[in-house]
């Protein structure tokens, strides 16, 4: 068995093998010994969501933020100063530009990843290889293939990996899903998710040099990007395919995960997906859609439908939640506490359900409990659930990315005999036409093809398979290559 190399030897070896991070060995030998042991966490990415990570770990008993990691010197320095004020000198936090410095420190127990999406899987895989437990923000993966590799890394090294989908820590949501799975309610037909929150145009930023405080090569990491512009950093990377996944797999990852969670437990990936939408009104630099209706069909006939709607207008209706349509015609709404509208009823009634089973402590506390126990099964939102939920969004996005232009009207897409899909698409279309004010036939939808997916091989088959399979894995930069499964 080979031991993990030092950072110095690692850097030399990556040059020799074309820059890939390969660590051979077995699962981590160092384990937290018990509930009284201090857990030392390194937080990677401390702008925006990373601030919540810092607060979350500092709020846990006997947990120390060992490192703050960020390629932006100003962001990193500001976060460290803020942390020092909050901890009042109870522990010393180091800072680093490069996560690999942290992986070489045997005193670090876990890494907490709040970087841009394109870094999530690679850091997760590196962390597992280095014997570190991993808390990773949603989405765990930026593409389908790297998500599978993260799953295999967890299996091999036995570390805890928990996905930053906080709803997995909600016993009320778990209770509804357990009731559906037990058969206490009529069978689920459609699991529906909404990510409808207003956003605005990001405009156009010129190509130019990155700021002096930003290590651009480290920020890019695995993402193959030629030039810097200010819409990449610090936040609007979400709206570019090389770095983000649009709102479908940004905020929408939470609702996608809940939607898939509600399906029968033996359902992993869909067998058919399609999406229709557009980036309307803004005429900006962004690439991802601000409007989308997507549909996924699973092997047992259950469906997931999803709605993204970001363009602001008068009387905008925020919708960031899930709905459940049952085979008997009932509809369940709510989050944690629910109502059910039964067939023929004039109004919904409360749906009283027992609380479900989750690891206590919220998303951060449950992770620490799992780390102390050395038990990956305690993670609220484990690596496999993370993978299945993220892939659902990736496949929907890939249909959109392969789409063709069609006139903005109700006849731009056909759902065959799926009247439910047609009805839900029309709700979105009417909002965009009547609320936003898009003129019919003068704007254009992007209509994605139906993509057929094999859940066992995690590849596309049938029509459009070649171009769809090309989107399953992104190209990576030398030095930041996501390893193949046989290299993990």
DAFEN-V134022 format. One record per residue. N is the residue number from 0. RES is the residue in one small letter. D_FIRST is the distance of its C-alpha to the first C-alpha in Angstrom with 2 decimals. Layout:
[[N	RES	D_FIRST] [N	RES	D_FIRST]]
This chain:
[[0	x	0.00] [1	x	3.80] [2	x	6.58] [3	x	9.69] [4	x	12.21] [5	x	15.63] [6	x	18.56] [7	x	19.96] [8	x	17.07] [9	x	16.70] [10	x	20.39] [11	x	20.24] [12	x	17.51] [13	x	19.44] [14	x	22.49] [15	x	20.92] [16	x	19.88] [17	x	23.05] [18	x	22.30] [19	x	19.82] [20	x	17.37] [21	x	13.95] [22	x	10.91] [23	x	7.67] [24	x	5.63] [25	x	7.63] [26	x	11.01] [27	x	12.31] [28	x	12.42] [29	x	15.68] [30	x	18.64] [31	x	22.36] [32	x	23.77] [33	x	27.16] [34	x	30.25] [35	x	31.25] [36	x	28.16] [37	x	28.75] [38	x	26.92] [39	x	26.47] [40	x	26.88] [41	x	26.99] [42	x	29.66] [43	x	29.38] [44	x	32.80] [45	x	35.64] [46	x	38.73] [47	x	40.41] [48	x	38.15] [49	x	35.77] [50	x	38.65] [51	x	38.56] [52	x	34.87] [53	x	35.70] [54	x	38.58] [55	x	36.60] [56	x	33.86] [57	x	36.47] [58	x	38.41] [59	x	35.71] [60	x	35.80] [61	x	33.35] [62	x	31.55] [63	x	31.22] [64	x	31.16] [65	x	28.77] [66	x	29.09] [67	x	31.54] [68	x	30.19] [69	x	32.66] [70	x	33.47] [71	x	37.13] [72	x	38.00] [73	x	41.14] [74	x	39.59] [75	x	36.74] [76	x	39.22] [77	x	41.62] [78	x	39.02] [79	x	37.84] [80	x	41.48] [81	x	42.22] [82	x	39.24] [83	x	40.32] [84	x	43.76] [85	x	42.52] [86	x	40.22] [87	x	42.81] [88	x	40.33] [89	x	38.42] [90	x	35.14] [91	x	34.32] [92	x	32.88] [93	x	31.25] [94	x	31.65] [95	x	29.71] [96	x	30.49] [97	x	26.95] [98	x	24.55] [99	x	21.62] [100	x	22.96] [101	x	22.57] [102	x	19.01] [103	x	18.10] [104	x	20.01] [105	x	18.10] [106	x	21.52] [107	x	22.06] [108	x	21.53] [109	x	22.89] [110	x	24.37] [111	x	27.75] [112	x	28.63] [113	x	32.33] [114	x	32.22] [115	x	34.06] [116	x	32.86] [117	x	31.25] [118	x	28.51] [119	x	27.75] [120	x	25.09] [121	x	23.17] [122	x	23.04] [123	x	22.11] [124	x	19.15] [125	x	18.06] [126	x	18.62] [127	x	16.51] [128	x	13.54] [129	x	14.20] [130	x	14.51] [131	x	18.30] [132	x	20.84] [133	x	23.29] [134	x	27.05] [135	x	28.22] [136	x	31.85] [137	x	33.45] [138	x	32.95] [139	x	29.16] [140	x	29.24] [141	x	31.53] [142	x	31.30] [143	x	30.41] [144	x	27.30] [145	x	25.41] [146	x	26.23] [147	x	24.54] [148	x	21.34] [149	x	21.52] [150	x	21.92] [151	x	18.83] [152	x	16.77] [153	x	18.24] [154	x	17.46] [155	x	13.74] [156	x	13.33] [157	x	16.29] [158	x	18.19] [159	x	21.99] [160	x	23.65] [161	x	27.43] [162	x	29.94] [163	x	32.91] [164	x	35.47] [165	x	37.50] [166	x	39.55] [167	x	36.64] [168	x	37.38] [169	x	41.06] [170	x	41.98] [171	x	45.21] [172	x	43.59] [173	x	41.11] [174	x	44.18] [175	x	45.91] [176	x	42.94] [177	x	42.40] [178	x	46.13] [179	x	45.92] [180	x	42.97] [181	x	44.79] [182	x	47.93] [183	x	50.05] [184	x	51.38] [185	x	52.54] [186	x	49.77] [187	x	48.44] [188	x	49.71] [189	x	48.85] [190	x	46.47] [191	x	47.78] [192	x	46.39] [193	x	48.24] [194	x	47.13] [195	x	50.63] [196	x	50.84] [197	x	52.97] [198	x	51.54] [199	x	53.23] [200	x	53.12] [201	x	50.74] [202	x	53.18] [203	x	52.22] [204	x	50.45] [205	x	50.72] [206	x	47.90] [207	x	47.36] [208	x	45.04] [209	x	42.70] [210	x	43.75] [211	x	42.70] [212	x	40.84] [213	x	38.50] [214	x	35.43] [215	x	36.17] [216	x	33.10] [217	x	30.86] [218	x	33.21] [219	x	33.02] [220	x	29.25] [221	x	28.47] [222	x	32.20] [223	x	34.04] [224	x	37.33] [225	x	39.66] [226	x	42.00] [227	x	42.39] [228	x	45.19] [229	x	45.85] [230	x	45.47] [231	x	41.69] [232	x	41.37] [233	x	41.50] [234	x	42.15] [235	x	43.62] [236	x	40.41] [237	x	40.59] [238	x	43.27] [239	x	41.50] [240	x	39.26] [241	x	36.69] [242	x	36.00] [243	x	37.50] [244	x	38.49] [245	x	42.08] [246	x	43.36] [247	x	42.33] [248	x	38.66] [249	x	39.53] [250	x	41.81] [251	x	41.99] [252	x	38.34] [253	x	39.46] [254	x	42.24] [255	x	40.26] [256	x	37.62] [257	x	40.45] [258	x	42.17] [259	x	39.20] [260	x	38.46] [261	x	41.98] [262	x	41.49] [263	x	40.77] [264	x	37.18] [265	x	36.29] [266	x	37.12] [267	x	34.23] [268	x	35.47] [269	x	39.04] [270	x	40.28] [271	x	42.96] [272	x	43.47] [273	x	46.09] [274	x	47.32] [275	x	50.51] [276	x	51.32] [277	x	51.91] [278	x	51.87] [279	x	55.50] [280	x	57.93] [281	x	55.64] [282	x	55.64] [283	x	52.80] [284	x	49.59] [285	x	47.39] [286	x	46.00] [287	x	45.08] [288	x	47.84] [289	x	49.79] [290	x	51.24] [291	x	49.54] [292	x	50.02] [293	x	47.05] [294	x	46.68] [295	x	43.79] [296	x	44.36] [297	x	41.87] [298	x	41.66] [299	x	43.77] [300	x	46.51] [301	x	45.75] [302	x	45.99] [303	x	44.79] [304	x	47.28] [305	x	46.84] [306	x	49.26] [307	x	48.66] [308	x	51.77] [309	x	51.74] [310	x	55.12] [311	x	57.40] [312	x	61.00] [313	x	63.80] [314	x	63.13] [315	x	59.42] [316	x	57.75] [317	x	54.32] [318	x	52.13] [319	x	48.53] [320	x	48.00] [321	x	47.61] [322	x	50.14] [323	x	49.87] [324	x	52.29] [325	x	52.65] [326	x	53.96] [327	x	57.21] [328	x	58.06] [329	x	56.97] [330	x	55.33] [331	x	53.13] [332	x	52.91] [333	x	51.50] [334	x	48.21] [335	x	47.26] [336	x	50.90] [337	x	52.47] [338	x	55.76] [339	x	56.57] [340	x	59.45] [341	x	60.49] [342	x	62.51] [343	x	66.16] [344	x	65.62] [345	x	67.24] [346	x	64.61] [347	x	61.11] [348	x	60.60] [349	x	57.88] [350	x	54.94] [351	x	54.00] [352	x	50.46] [353	x	48.18] [354	x	45.37] [355	x	41.97] [356	x	38.63] [357	x	36.52] [358	x	34.35] [359	x	36.95] [360	x	36.97] [361	x	37.50] [362	x	34.84] [363	x	33.52] [364	x	33.97] [365	x	32.35] [366	x	29.18] [367	x	29.07] [368	x	29.73] [369	x	26.83] [370	x	24.48] [371	x	25.81] [372	x	25.42] [373	x	21.91] [374	x	23.57] [375	x	23.38] [376	x	26.33] [377	x	28.58] [378	x	28.53] [379	x	32.04] [380	x	31.26] [381	x	27.70] [382	x	25.63] [383	x	27.12] [384	x	30.65] [385	x	30.15] [386	x	29.15] [387	x	32.11] [388	x	34.58] [389	x	33.60] [390	x	33.67] [391	x	37.16] [392	x	38.32] [393	x	36.55] [394	x	38.30] [395	x	41.64] [396	x	41.25] [397	x	40.37] [398	x	43.55] [399	x	45.51] [400	x	43.93] [401	x	45.05] [402	x	48.49] [403	x	51.90] [404	x	54.88] [405	x	57.62] [406	x	60.74] [407	x	60.42] [408	x	62.21] [409	x	61.71] [410	x	61.69] [411	x	58.80] [412	x	56.41] [413	x	56.91] [414	x	54.95] [415	x	56.78] [416	x	57.72] [417	x	55.31] [418	x	58.08] [419	x	55.75] [420	x	53.85] [421	x	57.18] [422	x	58.54] [423	x	55.63] [424	x	55.61] [425	x	59.34] [426	x	58.89] [427	x	56.69] [428	x	59.02] [429	x	62.07] [430	x	60.50] [431	x	59.69] [432	x	63.16] [433	x	65.32] [434	x	63.34] [435	x	61.70] [436	x	64.60] [437	x	62.93] [438	x	65.68] [439	x	65.20] [440	x	64.87] [441	x	64.72] [442	x	61.04] [443	x	58.15] [444	x	55.31] [445	x	52.02] [446	x	51.65] [447	x	48.19] [448	x	47.82] [449	x	46.64] [450	x	42.97] [451	x	41.56] [452	x	37.92] [453	x	35.75] [454	x	33.78] [455	x	31.35] [456	x	30.32] [457	x	31.16] [458	x	33.30] [459	x	37.04] [460	x	39.32] [461	x	43.05] [462	x	45.27] [463	x	43.75] [464	x	40.25] [465	x	39.52] [466	x	40.45] [467	x	38.95] [468	x	35.53] [469	x	35.64] [470	x	35.69] [471	x	32.58] [472	x	30.32] [473	x	31.44] [474	x	30.87] [475	x	28.67] [476	x	29.05] [477	x	26.74] [478	x	24.30] [479	x	24.55] [480	x	23.56] [481	x	22.44] [482	x	19.44] [483	x	19.91] [484	x	18.46] [485	x	16.08] [486	x	14.79] [487	x	14.22]]
